[in-house]
Amino acid sequence: MSLTKQHIAEALRGVRVAGGDLVSSGAFRSASVCEAYVSVKLGLPEATPSRELEMVASQAREAVGRAAAGLGVAVESFIVEFVDGPGDVVRTSRFGRFDGGTGRAATSSPGEGHRPIGGLGAAPAKQPTPQAAARSLPGVKYTIAVGAGKGGVGKSTIALNIAVGLARRGYAVGLMDGDIYGPSLPTMLNLHALETAVLSGRLQPFLVHGVKAMTIGKLVDPEKPLIWRGPMAHGAFKQLAEQTNWGELDYLIIDLPPGTGDVPLTMAQLMQLTGAVVVCTPQKVAQDDAVRATKMFQQLGIEVLGVVENMSYFVGDPDRDGVTKEYDIFGRGGAEAMAQRLNVPFLGNVPITMALRKNSDSGDPTSNFTSGGALAAAFEELLKGLESQVALASMRQGSSRPKLSIS
């Protein structure tokens, strides 16, 4: 019996990656079989570390080798090609003859076995990303950026509620309003009556709703337009990040300005990030820009922890019978489909509700969690997914290790 593409696909279901296995997660793109030669294409996130790619390639080789051995087939050559979103090969792993499903690659003398086609060597090494030389902020365990490809998708709303939600779970959380062109935190946290304090040359963050918060909106005239060129934007962001007395934090959440301009690049060069969250509304025009934001983070060397679909649906007031209706104003599910296509995690849907608008305008985000209903449930689901992705990202980056408890 010969080895088929179906056999390979079934074998790869046994290789676990983020989001499931290689097949269910969408990482498996295609397979080619020619006699004793096998080649597969896998699409993992572009920010996946090299050591993890090699581990996945090795596990894929072993899984396919076992399947081939069960069919009485010897695989002479096994090639794994890692591709990006458009399908271009960015990395290649090659293995020689698989020895009877034992997990060992058998050696062959020159001239035997598969002779590689000229010019198809390993992909050239990628240039270092801005994150390569960045350092972690002192005292901060996890740093997460919240970005979007375009304005008006509720990025600041999501960043704020992630911070407040994590604080309610017992974490020490900081929230930095890095949207230096249009800071929202003064309103969304009701900071207008509070004065900015400087102690020993460092900005003292505001402690509100269990979160340490700092925003450029409290350092400038609230009605003054911030017309800044790149160097000025760089300086303002650097001041917020490095000259604020954050203290010891479990999480620092950074609300970025929309788009793919100077500030995200400054951030990537300045500080080591655990990852980024991309906010998107369901409609196609928002997805187009969210794709660019996702690619930007990956190009900067920042892992994308997941996508949040904001304004996923509208929750109306209950009718006379107490039944609450939901309306898919923008077409629910668009951002989730985009996340699947980009092979990045999907963290959840957040609805539009009258309460969310009211609480944001009055600076009372805690009520989003205490009032119950669809909104509170949506944020809790988002936080669960984010915590899981942060844990996985930390393990991949080597900043944490799994713990074994023996009782």
C-alpha positions as CSV (number, residue, x, y, z in Angstrom):
1,M,0.0,0.0,0.0
2,S,1.3,3.5,-0.9
3,L,1.4,6.5,1.3
4,T,-1.2,9.1,0.3
5,K,-1.9,12.8,1.2
6,Q,-4.8,11.6,3.3
7,H,-2.5,9.4,5.3
8,I,-0.2,12.4,5.9
9,A,-3.1,14.6,6.9
10,E,-4.3,12.1,9.4
11,A,-0.8,11.6,10.8
12,L,-0.3,15.4,11.3
13,R,-3.5,15.5,13.5
14,G,-1.2,14.0,16.2
15,V,1.1,17.0,16.2
16,R,-0.1,19.6,18.7
17,V,0.3,23.4,18.2
18,A,-1.4,26.5,19.5
19,G,-5.0,26.3,18.5
20,G,-5.2,22.5,18.4
21,D,-3.3,20.2,16.0
22,L,-1.6,21.0,12.7
23,V,-4.8,20.1,10.8
24,S,-7.6,21.5,12.9
25,S,-5.7,24.7,13.6
26,G,-5.3,25.4,9.8
27,A,-1.5,25.2,9.9
28,F,-1.4,22.3,7.5
29,R,-1.6,23.7,4.0
30,S,-0.7,20.9,1.6
31,A,1.3,17.7,1.0
32,S,3.1,16.2,-1.9
33,V,4.1,12.5,-2.2
34,C,6.2,11.0,-5.0
35,E,7.2,7.4,-4.4
36,A,9.5,7.6,-1.2
37,Y,9.7,11.4,-1.1
38,V,7.3,13.5,1.0
39,S,6.9,17.3,1.3
40,V,4.5,19.2,3.4
41,K,3.7,22.9,3.7
42,L,2.8,24.4,7.1
43,G,1.7,27.9,7.9
44,L,2.6,28.9,11.5
45,P,2.6,32.5,12.8
46,E,5.5,34.4,11.4
47,A,6.7,35.3,14.8
48,T,7.1,31.7,15.9
49,P,10.6,31.1,17.3
50,S,13.0,29.0,15.2
51,R,13.4,26.4,17.8
52,E,9.7,25.8,17.9
53,L,9.5,25.5,14.1
54,E,12.3,22.9,14.2
55,M,10.4,21.0,16.9
56,V,7.2,21.0,14.9
57,A,9.1,19.9,11.8
58,S,10.7,17.0,13.8
59,Q,7.4,15.9,15.3
60,A,5.7,16.1,11.8
61,R,8.5,13.9,10.4
62,E,8.1,11.3,13.2
63,A,4.3,11.3,12.8
64,V,4.4,10.7,9.1
65,G,7.2,8.2,9.5
66,R,5.1,6.1,11.9
67,A,2.2,6.2,9.4
68,A,4.5,5.2,6.6
69,A,6.0,2.3,8.6
70,G,2.5,1.1,9.4
71,L,1.9,0.8,5.7
72,G,5.2,-0.9,5.0
73,V,6.6,2.2,3.2
74,A,10.1,3.7,3.7
75,V,10.2,7.5,3.4
76,E,13.6,8.4,1.9
77,S,13.2,12.1,2.1
78,F,10.9,14.3,4.2
79,I,10.8,18.1,3.7
80,V,8.8,20.6,5.7
81,E,8.3,24.1,4.2
82,F,7.0,26.8,6.4
83,V,5.0,29.4,4.5
84,D,3.7,32.9,5.3
85,G,0.1,34.1,4.7
86,P,0.4,34.5,0.9
87,G,2.1,31.1,0.7
88,D,5.7,32.1,0.2
89,V,8.3,29.7,1.7
90,V,10.1,31.4,4.6
91,R,11.9,28.4,6.1
92,T,12.7,24.8,5.1
93,S,13.5,21.8,7.2
94,R,14.9,18.6,5.5
95,F,15.2,15.1,6.8
96,G,16.9,12.0,5.3
97,R,15.5,8.5,5.3
98,F,13.2,7.7,8.2
99,D,14.2,4.5,9.9
100,G,11.2,2.3,10.6
101,G,9.3,4.8,12.7
102,T,11.8,4.9,15.5
103,G,12.3,8.6,15.3
104,R,15.9,8.4,13.9
105,A,17.0,9.7,10.6
106,A,19.2,7.1,8.9
107,T,22.3,8.2,7.2
108,S,23.1,7.4,3.6
109,S,26.3,7.4,1.7
110,P,26.9,10.0,-1.0
111,G,25.0,9.4,-4.1
112,E,22.2,7.4,-2.4
113,G,18.7,8.5,-1.7
114,H,17.2,11.8,-2.7
115,R,19.4,14.3,-4.5
116,P,18.2,17.9,-3.7
117,I,17.5,20.1,-6.7
118,G,20.1,22.8,-7.0
119,G,19.2,26.2,-5.6
120,L,16.6,24.9,-3.1
121,G,18.7,25.2,0.0
122,A,17.5,26.5,3.3
123,A,15.8,29.9,3.2
124,P,18.2,32.8,4.0
125,A,18.3,33.8,7.6
126,K,15.9,36.6,8.4
127,Q,17.2,39.9,9.5
128,P,16.9,40.8,13.2
129,T,13.6,42.4,14.1
130,P,13.3,45.6,16.3
131,Q,12.4,43.3,19.2
132,A,15.8,41.5,19.0
133,A,17.6,44.3,20.9
134,A,14.7,45.5,23.1
135,R,14.7,45.0,26.8
136,S,12.0,44.3,29.3
137,L,10.7,47.2,31.4
138,P,12.1,46.8,35.0
139,G,9.6,45.2,37.3
140,V,7.1,44.3,34.6
141,K,6.3,40.7,34.0
142,Y,4.1,40.8,30.9
143,T,3.8,43.7,28.4
144,I,0.9,43.6,26.0
145,A,0.2,46.1,23.2
146,V,-3.4,46.6,22.0
147,G,-3.5,47.9,18.4
148,A,-5.7,48.2,15.4
149,G,-5.3,49.0,11.7
150,K,-7.8,51.8,11.8
151,G,-9.4,54.2,14.2
152,G,-13.0,53.9,15.6
153,V,-13.0,50.2,16.2
154,G,-12.9,50.5,20.0
155,K,-9.3,49.7,20.6
156,S,-9.0,52.0,23.7
157,T,-12.2,50.4,25.1
158,I,-10.8,46.9,24.8
159,A,-7.4,48.0,26.2
160,L,-9.1,49.6,29.2
161,N,-11.4,46.7,30.0
162,I,-8.6,44.2,29.6
163,A,-6.6,46.1,32.2
164,V,-9.5,46.5,34.6
165,G,-10.5,42.9,34.1
166,L,-7.0,41.6,34.9
167,A,-6.9,43.8,38.0
168,R,-10.2,42.3,39.2
169,R,-8.5,38.9,38.8
170,G,-5.9,39.9,41.4
171,Y,-3.1,41.0,39.1
172,A,-1.0,44.2,39.5
173,V,-1.8,46.0,36.3
174,G,-0.6,49.2,34.6
175,L,-2.3,50.9,31.6
176,M,-0.3,53.2,29.4
177,D,-2.2,55.4,27.0
178,G,0.2,55.3,24.1
179,D,-2.4,56.8,21.7
180,I,-0.5,60.1,21.8
181,Y,-2.5,61.7,19.0
182,G,-6.0,61.0,20.5
183,P,-5.7,60.0,24.2
184,S,-9.0,58.5,25.5
185,L,-8.1,57.6,29.1
186,P,-8.8,60.9,30.7
187,T,-12.5,60.5,29.8
188,M,-12.8,56.7,30.1
189,L,-11.2,56.7,33.6
190,N,-12.6,60.0,34.6
191,L,-9.2,61.6,35.3
192,H,-10.2,65.2,34.7
193,A,-10.3,66.3,38.3
194,L,-7.0,64.6,39.2
195,E,-3.6,66.4,39.1
196,T,-0.5,64.9,37.6
197,A,2.2,64.4,40.2
198,V,6.0,64.1,39.7
199,L,8.2,62.6,42.4
200,S,11.9,62.3,42.2
201,G,11.8,63.2,38.5
202,R,9.3,60.4,37.7
203,L,5.6,60.6,36.8
204,Q,3.3,59.0,39.4
205,P,0.5,57.0,37.7
206,F,-3.1,57.4,38.7
207,L,-4.5,54.5,40.7
208,V,-8.1,54.1,39.5
209,H,-10.4,51.0,39.3
210,G,-7.5,48.9,40.6
211,V,-5.2,50.0,37.7
212,K,-2.1,52.2,37.6
213,A,-2.7,54.5,34.6
214,M,-0.8,57.2,32.8
215,T,-1.8,59.1,29.7
216,I,-0.4,61.9,27.6
217,G,-3.8,63.5,27.9
218,K,-2.9,64.6,31.5
219,L,0.4,66.2,30.3
220,V,-1.0,68.5,27.7
221,D,-3.9,70.9,27.2
222,P,-7.0,68.7,26.9
223,E,-8.3,70.7,23.9
224,K,-5.0,71.2,22.2
225,P,-4.4,69.2,19.0
226,L,-1.3,67.1,19.1
227,I,0.4,67.9,15.8
228,W,3.6,66.0,16.2
229,R,6.2,64.7,13.8
230,G,8.0,61.4,14.3
231,P,10.7,62.5,16.7
232,M,8.2,64.2,18.9
233,A,5.9,61.2,19.0
234,H,8.9,59.0,19.8
235,G,9.9,61.3,22.7
236,A,6.4,61.4,24.1
237,F,6.0,57.6,24.0
238,K,9.4,57.1,25.5
239,Q,8.6,59.5,28.4
240,L,5.4,57.7,29.2
241,A,7.1,54.3,29.2
242,E,10.4,55.0,30.9
243,Q,9.7,58.0,33.1
244,T,6.5,56.7,34.8
245,N,6.9,55.0,38.2
246,W,5.1,51.8,37.3
247,G,6.5,49.8,40.2
248,E,6.1,46.0,40.2
249,L,3.5,44.9,37.6
250,D,2.2,41.6,36.5
251,Y,0.8,43.2,33.3
252,L,1.4,46.5,31.5
253,I,-1.3,47.1,28.8
254,I,-0.3,49.6,26.2
255,D,-3.1,51.3,24.1
256,L,-1.5,52.2,20.8
257,P,-2.6,54.8,18.2
258,P,-4.3,53.3,15.1
259,G,-2.3,52.5,12.1
260,T,1.2,51.2,11.4
261,G,3.3,54.4,12.0
262,D,6.1,55.7,14.2
263,V,4.7,54.8,17.6
264,P,4.5,50.9,17.2
265,L,8.1,51.0,15.8
266,T,9.3,53.1,18.7
267,M,7.6,50.6,21.1
268,A,9.1,47.6,19.4
269,Q,12.6,49.1,19.7
270,L,12.2,50.4,23.2
271,M,10.7,47.4,25.1
272,Q,10.4,43.7,25.0
273,L,6.7,42.7,24.5
274,T,5.0,39.5,25.5
275,G,2.7,40.0,22.5
276,A,0.0,42.1,20.9
277,V,-3.8,42.1,20.7
278,V,-5.5,43.3,17.5
279,V,-8.9,44.8,17.7
280,C,-11.2,44.7,14.7
281,T,-14.9,45.1,13.9
282,P,-16.7,42.5,11.8
283,Q,-17.0,44.4,8.5
284,K,-14.5,43.8,5.6
285,V,-13.2,47.4,5.5
286,A,-12.0,47.0,9.1
287,Q,-10.5,43.6,8.5
288,D,-8.4,44.9,5.7
289,D,-6.6,47.3,8.1
290,A,-6.5,44.7,10.9
291,V,-4.6,42.4,8.6
292,R,-2.0,45.1,8.1
293,A,-1.8,45.7,11.8
294,T,-1.3,41.9,12.4
295,K,1.5,41.8,9.7
296,M,3.1,44.8,11.2
297,F,3.4,43.2,14.7
298,Q,4.8,40.0,13.2
299,Q,7.3,42.0,11.1
300,L,8.4,43.8,14.2
301,G,9.0,40.5,15.9
302,I,6.0,40.8,18.2
303,E,3.8,37.8,18.7
304,V,0.1,38.3,18.0
305,L,-1.7,36.9,21.0
306,G,-5.1,37.1,19.3
307,V,-7.8,39.1,17.6
308,V,-10.8,40.6,19.4
309,E,-14.0,41.3,17.4
310,N,-15.4,44.5,18.9
311,M,-18.9,45.8,18.2
312,S,-19.7,42.2,17.2
313,Y,-23.4,42.7,17.7
314,F,-25.8,45.1,19.4
315,V,-27.8,44.1,22.5
316,G,-31.1,45.9,22.6
317,D,-33.3,46.6,25.6
318,P,-35.5,43.8,26.8
319,D,-39.1,43.8,25.5
320,R,-42.2,43.5,27.6
321,D,-41.6,39.8,28.1
322,G,-38.0,40.4,29.3
323,V,-36.5,39.0,26.1
324,T,-33.3,40.7,24.9
325,K,-32.7,40.8,21.2
326,E,-29.3,40.8,19.5
327,Y,-28.7,42.6,16.1
328,D,-25.7,41.8,13.9
329,I,-25.3,45.4,12.7
330,F,-21.9,44.9,11.1
331,G,-22.1,41.2,10.4
332,R,-21.0,39.1,13.3
333,G,-18.0,36.7,12.8
334,G,-15.9,38.7,10.2
335,A,-13.0,39.2,12.5
336,E,-13.1,35.6,13.7
337,A,-12.9,34.4,10.1
338,M,-10.0,36.8,9.5
339,A,-8.1,35.4,12.5
340,Q,-8.5,31.9,11.2
341,R,-7.2,32.9,7.8
342,L,-4.2,34.5,9.4
343,N,-3.7,31.5,11.7
344,V,-3.7,33.6,14.8
345,P,-5.8,33.0,17.9
346,F,-9.3,34.5,18.3
347,L,-10.0,35.8,21.8
348,G,-13.7,36.5,21.6
349,N,-16.6,38.8,20.6
350,V,-17.5,42.0,22.5
351,P,-21.0,43.4,21.9
352,I,-22.3,47.0,21.7
353,T,-24.5,47.7,24.6
354,M,-26.0,50.9,26.0
355,A,-24.2,50.1,29.3
356,L,-20.8,50.0,27.7
357,R,-21.3,53.4,26.1
358,K,-22.6,54.9,29.3
359,N,-19.8,53.4,31.5
360,S,-17.1,54.6,29.0
361,D,-18.4,58.1,28.9
362,S,-18.7,58.3,32.7
363,G,-15.4,56.8,33.4
364,D,-16.7,53.7,35.2
365,P,-15.3,50.6,33.5
366,T,-15.8,48.5,36.6
367,S,-19.5,48.5,36.0
368,N,-18.9,46.6,32.8
369,F,-18.0,43.6,35.0
370,T,-20.4,44.0,37.8
371,S,-23.6,44.5,35.9
372,G,-23.7,40.9,34.5
373,G,-25.3,40.1,31.2
374,A,-23.7,39.6,27.8
375,L,-21.1,42.3,28.2
376,A,-19.6,41.0,31.4
377,A,-19.6,37.4,30.0
378,A,-17.9,38.6,26.8
379,F,-15.1,40.3,28.7
380,E,-14.6,37.3,31.0
381,E,-14.3,35.0,28.0
382,L,-11.8,37.4,26.4
383,L,-9.7,37.5,29.6
384,K,-9.6,33.7,29.8
385,G,-8.3,33.4,26.3
386,L,-5.8,36.2,26.8
387,E,-4.4,34.6,29.9
388,S,-3.9,31.3,28.1
389,Q,-2.2,32.9,25.1
390,V,0.1,34.9,27.4
391,A,1.1,31.7,29.2
392,L,1.9,30.0,25.9
393,A,3.8,33.0,24.6
394,S,5.9,33.2,27.7
395,M,6.8,29.5,27.4
396,R,7.8,30.0,23.7
397,Q,9.9,33.0,24.6
398,G,11.6,31.2,27.5
399,S,10.4,33.6,30.2
400,S,8.5,30.9,32.0
401,R,8.5,27.1,32.4
402,P,5.8,24.6,33.0
403,K,5.5,23.5,36.6
404,L,5.1,19.9,37.8
405,S,3.4,19.3,41.1
406,I,3.7,16.0,42.8
407,S,1.4,15.0,45.7
